[in-house]
Amino acid sequence: MADSDSLRRVDALLDDVLPPPNVRQQLRRAAGLTQQEVAEAVGVKRLAVARWELGETHPRRPHRAAYMHLLKRLAERYPEAANPDSGMPTPASESRGSG
C-alpha cells in the first residue's frame, strides 16, 4: 500500500502536465491575451511564449508553475478552448502577427 507521500508525488507529476501546444494558444486567444501579455505575467520574453505555443520548447521552473497556473485558470474560464480539436477562429489582431 502506497503511503500518502508517494501519492502526493504521483499527483504532482500528473498536475504538471502541460496541454498540447495548440491548446495553449487557443486558451490565450480565447482570453484575448497577446503573447506579450502572457510573457510579462509569467516573467519571460514573448519569444519564449511563442516557442511554447509551437511546441519547440517547454517552460522550465519557476516559469513553468506560473504558466501552468495561467493555463489552468484559462481552461476553467474558457472550457471550449481547452479542447484540442476545437479549431477556434483566429482574431483579426492575431492574424497580423501582433501576438
GUVO-453890 format. One record per atom (N, C-alpha, C): atom name; residue number from 0; x, y, z. Coordinates in steps of 0.001 Angstrom, whole numbers. Layout:
REM residues N
ATOM, CA, NUM, X, Y, Z;
...
END
This chain:
REM residues 99
ATOM, N, 0, 841, -1180, 0;
ATOM, CA, 0, 0, 0, 0;
ATOM, C, 0, 892, 1252, 0;
ATOM, N, 1, 573, 2180, -885;
ATOM, CA, 1, 1384, 3383, -1020;
ATOM, C, 1, 1122, 4348, 127;
ATOM, N, 2, 2187, 4971, 605;
ATOM, CA, 2, 1991, 5956, 1658;
ATOM, C, 2, 1515, 7274, 1052;
ATOM, N, 3, 1024, 8163, 1887;
ATOM, CA, 3, 448, 9416, 1394;
ATOM, C, 3, 1492, 10298, 713;
ATOM, N, 4, 2756, 10195, 1141;
ATOM, CA, 4, 3831, 10947, 485;
ATOM, C, 4, 3993, 10515, -970;
ATOM, N, 5, 3965, 9221, -1210;
ATOM, CA, 5, 4078, 8698, -2572;
ATOM, C, 5, 2912, 9158, -3433;
ATOM, N, 6, 1729, 9123, -2870;
ATOM, CA, 6, 550, 9555, -3619;
ATOM, C, 6, 625, 11036, -3980;
ATOM, N, 7, 1121, 11856, -3064;
ATOM, CA, 7, 1286, 13281, -3349;
ATOM, C, 7, 2302, 13497, -4468;
ATOM, N, 8, 3378, 12723, -4477;
ATOM, CA, 8, 4390, 12862, -5532;
ATOM, C, 8, 3814, 12461, -6887;
ATOM, N, 9, 3007, 11414, -6906;
ATOM, CA, 9, 2359, 10984, -8150;
ATOM, C, 9, 1392, 12061, -8627;
ATOM, N, 10, 595, 12607, -7717;
ATOM, CA, 10, -333, 13681, -8081;
ATOM, C, 10, 422, 14879, -8649;
ATOM, N, 11, 1550, 15205, -8063;
ATOM, CA, 11, 2338, 16336, -8548;
ATOM, C, 11, 2800, 16110, -9982;
ATOM, N, 12, 3168, 14879, -10306;
ATOM, CA, 12, 3562, 14572, -11679;
ATOM, C, 12, 2404, 14773, -12639;
ATOM, N, 13, 1241, 14324, -12265;
ATOM, CA, 13, 66, 14439, -13131;
ATOM, C, 13, -402, 15879, -13265;
ATOM, N, 14, -272, 16649, -12210;
ATOM, CA, 14, -686, 18049, -12241;
ATOM, C, 14, 277, 18913, -13047;
ATOM, N, 15, 1454, 18407, -13327;
ATOM, CA, 15, 2487, 19175, -14010;
ATOM, C, 15, 2508, 18904, -15515;
ATOM, N, 16, 1412, 18390, -16062;
ATOM, CA, 16, 1350, 18089, -17486;
ATOM, C, 16, 744, 19274, -18226;
ATOM, N, 17, 1497, 19806, -19177;
ATOM, CA, 17, 1013, 20920, -19982;
ATOM, C, 17, 43, 20436, -21048;
ATOM, N, 18, -934, 21254, -21400;
ATOM, CA, 18, -1791, 20894, -22534;
ATOM, C, 18, -975, 20949, -23823;
ATOM, N, 19, -1482, 20359, -24907;
ATOM, CA, 19, -763, 20422, -26181;
ATOM, C, 19, -538, 21874, -26611;
ATOM, N, 20, 497, 22120, -27401;
ATOM, CA, 20, 810, 23496, -27813;
ATOM, C, 20, -371, 24244, -28437;
ATOM, N, 21, -1151, 23584, -29303;
ATOM, CA, 21, -2260, 24305, -29928;
ATOM, C, 21, -3316, 24714, -28911;
ATOM, N, 22, -3487, 23935, -27860;
ATOM, CA, 22, -4452, 24284, -26815;
ATOM, C, 22, -3935, 25476, -26007;
ATOM, N, 23, -2646, 25537, -25779;
ATOM, CA, 23, -2060, 26681, -25068;
ATOM, C, 23, -2404, 27968, -25809;
ATOM, N, 24, -2232, 27927, -27121;
ATOM, CA, 24, -2527, 29098, -27953;
ATOM, C, 24, -4031, 29406, -27951;
ATOM, N, 25, -4861, 28391, -28055;
ATOM, CA, 25, -6314, 28582, -28053;
ATOM, C, 25, -6784, 29221, -26756;
ATOM, N, 26, -6236, 28778, -25641;
ATOM, CA, 26, -6622, 29341, -24349;
ATOM, C, 26, -6241, 30815, -24265;
ATOM, N, 27, -5043, 31130, -24699;
ATOM, CA, 27, -4590, 32529, -24668;
ATOM, C, 27, -5483, 33394, -25553;
ATOM, N, 28, -5766, 32925, -26743;
ATOM, CA, 28, -6590, 33700, -27673;
ATOM, C, 28, -8030, 33841, -27185;
ATOM, N, 29, -8553, 32789, -26568;
ATOM, CA, 29, -9924, 32851, -26046;
ATOM, C, 29, -10054, 33967, -25012;
ATOM, N, 30, -8986, 34195, -24263;
ATOM, CA, 30, -8978, 35241, -23247;
ATOM, C, 30, -8660, 36604, -23837;
ATOM, N, 31, -8313, 36645, -25124;
ATOM, CA, 31, -7967, 37916, -25753;
ATOM, C, 31, -6620, 38448, -25315;
ATOM, N, 32, -5733, 37549, -24908;
ATOM, CA, 32, -4402, 37940, -24458;
ATOM, C, 32, -3394, 37819, -25588;
ATOM, N, 33, -2407, 38691, -25584;
ATOM, CA, 33, -1312, 38586, -26539;
ATOM, C, 33, -206, 37736, -25917;
ATOM, N, 34, 694, 37283, -26755;
ATOM, CA, 34, 1847, 36551, -26247;
ATOM, C, 34, 2666, 37453, -25325;
ATOM, N, 35, 2733, 38729, -25650;
ATOM, CA, 35, 3484, 39675, -24827;
ATOM, C, 35, 2872, 39787, -23430;
ATOM, N, 36, 1553, 39849, -23346;
ATOM, CA, 36, 889, 39938, -22049;
ATOM, C, 36, 1149, 38693, -21204;
ATOM, N, 37, 1097, 37533, -21836;
ATOM, CA, 37, 1378, 36286, -21122;
ATOM, C, 37, 2836, 36278, -20666;
ATOM, N, 38, 3725, 36687, -21552;
ATOM, CA, 38, 5154, 36707, -21218;
ATOM, C, 38, 5423, 37602, -20015;
ATOM, N, 39, 4824, 38779, -19999;
ATOM, CA, 39, 5031, 39704, -18888;
ATOM, C, 39, 4484, 39130, -17583;
ATOM, N, 40, 3331, 38468, -17655;
ATOM, CA, 40, 2727, 37889, -16448;
ATOM, C, 40, 3571, 36737, -15896;
ATOM, N, 41, 4146, 35945, -16804;
ATOM, CA, 41, 4909, 34771, -16389;
ATOM, C, 41, 6363, 35136, -16064;
ATOM, N, 42, 6857, 36221, -16648;
ATOM, CA, 42, 8225, 36657, -16384;
ATOM, C, 42, 9241, 36170, -17396;
ATOM, N, 43, 8812, 36046, -18665;
ATOM, CA, 43, 9706, 35612, -19743;
ATOM, C, 43, 9568, 36574, -20919;
ATOM, N, 44, 10332, 36328, -21957;
ATOM, CA, 44, 10214, 37117, -23190;
ATOM, C, 44, 9095, 36550, -24062;
ATOM, N, 45, 8543, 37393, -24932;
ATOM, CA, 45, 7460, 36976, -25817;
ATOM, C, 45, 7869, 35785, -26667;
ATOM, N, 46, 9112, 35748, -27102;
ATOM, CA, 46, 9590, 34653, -27937;
ATOM, C, 46, 9473, 33305, -27218;
ATOM, N, 47, 9667, 33299, -25910;
ATOM, CA, 47, 9525, 32054, -25145;
ATOM, C, 47, 8090, 31545, -25236;
ATOM, N, 48, 7118, 32431, -25071;
ATOM, CA, 48, 5712, 32038, -25158;
ATOM, C, 48, 5399, 31526, -26563;
ATOM, N, 49, 5920, 32199, -27578;
ATOM, CA, 49, 5705, 31755, -28956;
ATOM, C, 49, 6249, 30342, -29156;
ATOM, N, 50, 7421, 30077, -28634;
ATOM, CA, 50, 8022, 28746, -28768;
ATOM, C, 50, 7249, 27693, -27980;
ATOM, N, 51, 6722, 28066, -26818;
ATOM, CA, 51, 5905, 27125, -26045;
ATOM, C, 51, 4651, 26765, -26826;
ATOM, N, 52, 4051, 27772, -27478;
ATOM, CA, 52, 2820, 27539, -28229;
ATOM, C, 52, 3061, 26756, -29515;
ATOM, N, 53, 4278, 26785, -30004;
ATOM, CA, 53, 4631, 25998, -31192;
ATOM, C, 53, 5126, 24594, -30807;
ATOM, N, 54, 5369, 24383, -29542;
ATOM, CA, 54, 5884, 23104, -29085;
ATOM, C, 54, 7369, 22939, -29318;
ATOM, N, 55, 8057, 24033, -29624;
ATOM, CA, 55, 9506, 23976, -29863;
ATOM, C, 55, 10283, 23831, -28569;
ATOM, N, 56, 9796, 24472, -27509;
ATOM, CA, 56, 10425, 24390, -26196;
ATOM, C, 56, 9322, 24255, -25150;
ATOM, N, 57, 9736, 23993, -23922;
ATOM, CA, 57, 8795, 23867, -22815;
ATOM, C, 57, 9268, 24767, -21681;
ATOM, N, 58, 8329, 25345, -20954;
ATOM, CA, 58, 8739, 26214, -19845;
ATOM, C, 58, 9426, 25427, -18741;
ATOM, N, 59, 10408, 26073, -18128;
ATOM, CA, 59, 11136, 25461, -17010;
ATOM, C, 59, 10809, 26225, -15736;
ATOM, N, 60, 11176, 25629, -14615;
ATOM, CA, 60, 10952, 26285, -13328;
ATOM, C, 60, 11722, 27588, -13277;
ATOM, N, 61, 11253, 28596, -12630;
ATOM, CA, 61, 9984, 28739, -11931;
ATOM, C, 61, 8841, 29177, -12849;
ATOM, N, 62, 9158, 29461, -14101;
ATOM, CA, 62, 8143, 29957, -15034;
ATOM, C, 62, 7081, 28909, -15359;
ATOM, N, 63, 7482, 27653, -15304;
ATOM, CA, 63, 6534, 26579, -15613;
ATOM, C, 63, 5328, 26611, -14678;
ATOM, N, 64, 5567, 26802, -13388;
ATOM, CA, 64, 4470, 26826, -12415;
ATOM, C, 64, 3516, 27983, -12699;
ATOM, N, 65, 4054, 29150, -12997;
ATOM, CA, 65, 3207, 30307, -13294;
ATOM, C, 65, 2418, 30087, -14582;
ATOM, N, 66, 3071, 29534, -15595;
ATOM, CA, 66, 2402, 29282, -16880;
ATOM, C, 66, 1312, 28223, -16715;
ATOM, N, 67, 1616, 27174, -15961;
ATOM, CA, 67, 623, 26125, -15693;
ATOM, C, 67, -584, 26711, -14974;
ATOM, N, 68, -344, 27560, -14007;
ATOM, CA, 68, -1427, 28182, -13250;
ATOM, C, 68, -2300, 29018, -14188;
ATOM, N, 69, -1671, 29796, -15036;
ATOM, CA, 69, -2409, 30605, -16006;
ATOM, C, 69, -3262, 29725, -16911;
ATOM, N, 70, -2675, 28667, -17471;
ATOM, CA, 70, -3416, 27793, -18382;
ATOM, C, 70, -4584, 27111, -17686;
ATOM, N, 71, -4377, 26687, -16446;
ATOM, CA, 71, -5474, 26051, -15701;
ATOM, C, 71, -6615, 27028, -15460;
ATOM, N, 72, -6286, 28246, -15089;
ATOM, CA, 72, -7329, 29256, -14853;
ATOM, C, 72, -8062, 29590, -16153;
ATOM, N, 73, -7314, 29691, -17258;
ATOM, CA, 73, -7952, 29971, -18547;
ATOM, C, 73, -8855, 28816, -18971;
ATOM, N, 74, -8421, 27581, -18718;
ATOM, CA, 74, -9232, 26415, -19073;
ATOM, C, 74, -10528, 26380, -18269;
ATOM, N, 75, -10477, 26831, -17027;
ATOM, CA, 75, -11701, 26912, -16216;
ATOM, C, 75, -12653, 27957, -16781;
ATOM, N, 76, -12097, 29067, -17224;
ATOM, CA, 76, -12909, 30175, -17723;
ATOM, C, 76, -13389, 29947, -19153;
ATOM, N, 77, -12571, 29262, -19959;
ATOM, CA, 77, -12887, 29025, -21373;
ATOM, C, 77, -12761, 27533, -21689;
ATOM, N, 78, -13657, 26712, -21160;
ATOM, CA, 78, -13530, 25261, -21351;
ATOM, C, 78, -13568, 24831, -22813;
ATOM, N, 79, -14280, 25580, -23649;
ATOM, CA, 79, -14333, 25216, -25069;
ATOM, C, 79, -12964, 25355, -25736;
ATOM, N, 80, -12140, 26255, -25243;
ATOM, CA, 80, -10803, 26455, -25795;
ATOM, C, 80, -9829, 25386, -25333;
ATOM, N, 81, -10177, 24672, -24286;
ATOM, CA, 81, -9297, 23635, -23751;
ATOM, C, 81, -9370, 22349, -24562;
ATOM, N, 82, -10283, 22287, -25518;
ATOM, CA, 82, -10445, 21108, -26370;
ATOM, C, 82, -9423, 21161, -27500;
ATOM, N, 83, -8562, 20146, -27621;
ATOM, CA, 83, -7531, 20167, -28671;
ATOM, C, 83, -8100, 20220, -30087;
ATOM, N, 84, -9348, 19823, -30270;
ATOM, CA, 84, -9927, 19790, -31616;
ATOM, C, 84, -10933, 20898, -31854;
ATOM, N, 85, -10954, 21915, -31009;
ATOM, CA, 85, -11989, 22932, -31140;
ATOM, C, 85, -11788, 23829, -32354;
ATOM, N, 86, -10542, 23981, -32823;
ATOM, CA, 86, -10284, 24795, -34005;
ATOM, C, 86, -10850, 26195, -33885;
ATOM, N, 87, -10610, 26834, -32756;
ATOM, CA, 87, -11147, 28171, -32521;
ATOM, C, 87, -10655, 29136, -33581;
ATOM, N, 88, -11504, 30063, -34008;
ATOM, CA, 88, -11088, 31042, -35015;
ATOM, C, 88, -10019, 31977, -34479;
ATOM, N, 89, -9216, 32482, -35373;
ATOM, CA, 89, -8152, 33404, -35013;
ATOM, C, 89, -8671, 34834, -35115;
ATOM, N, 90, -8581, 35613, -34037;
ATOM, CA, 90, -8998, 37009, -34129;
ATOM, C, 90, -8139, 37770, -35143;
ATOM, N, 91, -8712, 38796, -35728;
ATOM, CA, 91, -8006, 39569, -36758;
ATOM, C, 91, -6692, 40137, -36226;
ATOM, N, 92, -6682, 40548, -34972;
ATOM, CA, 92, -5453, 41127, -34408;
ATOM, C, 92, -4329, 40087, -34355;
ATOM, N, 93, -4679, 38826, -34136;
ATOM, CA, 93, -3654, 37792, -34083;
ATOM, C, 93, -3125, 37471, -35470;
ATOM, N, 94, -3962, 37564, -36494;
ATOM, CA, 94, -3518, 37209, -37836;
ATOM, C, 94, -2489, 38200, -38382;
ATOM, N, 95, -2437, 39387, -37795;
ATOM, CA, 95, -1436, 40373, -38215;
ATOM, C, 95, -100, 40145, -37538;
ATOM, N, 96, -28, 39134, -36681;
ATOM, CA, 96, 1250, 38818, -36036;
ATOM, C, 96, 1537, 39643, -34808;
ATOM, N, 97, 531, 40244, -34212;
ATOM, CA, 97, 771, 41072, -33039;
ATOM, C, 97, 858, 40270, -31758;
ATOM, N, 98, 601, 38954, -31834;
ATOM, CA, 98, 510, 38149, -30636;
ATOM, C, 98, 1769, 37686, -30122;
END
